[in-house]
């Protein structure tokens, strides 16, 4: 599963990355986690509020740190 976190590297972006890593480890889901920090690349995904999360090329979240339950639902799909 390819996961990208879109954002400038702010606290919310770092917290989102940490949460996704924790949930993936807990659930035993293998992910490839990347960061997209260039604004033109972020906007290219259609995301205007960060952090954004893209899973396998599809934007699943934008704006604010997602809940643990939401991250779990992404990784179980």
C-alpha positions as CSV (number, residue, x, y, z in Angstrom):
1,X,0.0,0.0,0.0
2,X,1.5,3.3,-1.1
3,X,0.7,6.2,1.3
4,X,1.7,9.8,0.9
5,X,1.3,12.6,3.4
6,X,1.0,16.0,1.7
7,X,2.2,19.0,3.7
8,X,4.9,21.4,4.5
9,X,6.3,19.5,7.4
10,X,4.2,21.3,10.1
11,X,3.3,19.7,13.4
12,X,0.0,18.4,12.0
13,X,1.8,16.8,9.1
14,X,4.4,15.1,11.4
15,X,1.5,13.9,13.7
16,X,-0.3,12.5,10.7
17,X,2.8,10.6,9.6
18,X,3.4,9.2,13.1
19,X,-0.3,8.1,13.5
20,X,-0.3,6.3,10.1
21,X,3.0,4.6,11.0
22,X,1.6,3.5,14.4
23,X,-1.7,2.2,13.0
24,X,0.1,0.3,10.2
25,X,2.5,-1.3,12.7
26,X,-0.3,-2.2,15.1
27,X,-2.5,-3.7,12.3
28,X,0.5,-5.4,10.6
29,X,-0.2,-3.7,7.3
30,X,2.8,-3.2,5.0
31,X,2.9,0.4,3.7
32,X,5.3,2.6,1.8
33,X,5.1,6.0,3.4
34,X,6.3,9.1,1.6
35,X,6.1,12.8,2.1
36,X,5.1,15.4,-0.5
37,X,6.2,18.9,0.5
38,X,6.3,20.9,-2.7
39,X,3.2,23.1,-2.9
40,X,2.8,22.7,-6.6
41,X,2.8,18.9,-6.2
42,X,0.3,19.1,-3.3
43,X,-2.0,21.4,-5.4
44,X,-1.6,18.9,-8.2
45,X,-3.5,16.4,-6.1
46,X,-6.3,19.0,-5.7
47,X,-5.5,19.4,-2.0
48,X,-5.8,23.0,-0.7
49,X,-5.6,22.2,3.1
50,X,-2.9,20.2,4.7
51,X,-2.1,17.7,5.8
52,X,-3.5,15.6,3.0
53,X,-3.3,11.8,2.7
54,X,-3.1,9.9,-0.6
55,X,-3.4,6.2,-0.7
56,X,-2.6,4.3,-3.9
57,X,-3.0,7.5,-5.8
58,X,-6.4,8.5,-4.3
59,X,-6.9,11.5,-2.0
60,X,-8.6,10.2,1.1
61,X,-8.1,13.2,3.5
62,X,-7.3,16.9,3.5
63,X,-7.1,19.3,6.4
64,X,-6.2,18.5,10.0
65,X,-4.9,15.3,11.6
66,X,-7.2,12.4,10.9
67,X,-8.7,10.3,13.7
68,X,-7.2,7.0,14.5
69,X,-10.4,5.3,13.5
70,X,-10.3,6.9,10.1
71,X,-6.7,5.8,9.5
72,X,-7.6,2.3,10.6
73,X,-10.5,2.3,8.0
74,X,-8.1,3.3,5.2
75,X,-5.6,0.6,6.1
76,X,-8.2,-2.2,6.4
77,X,-9.7,-1.5,2.9
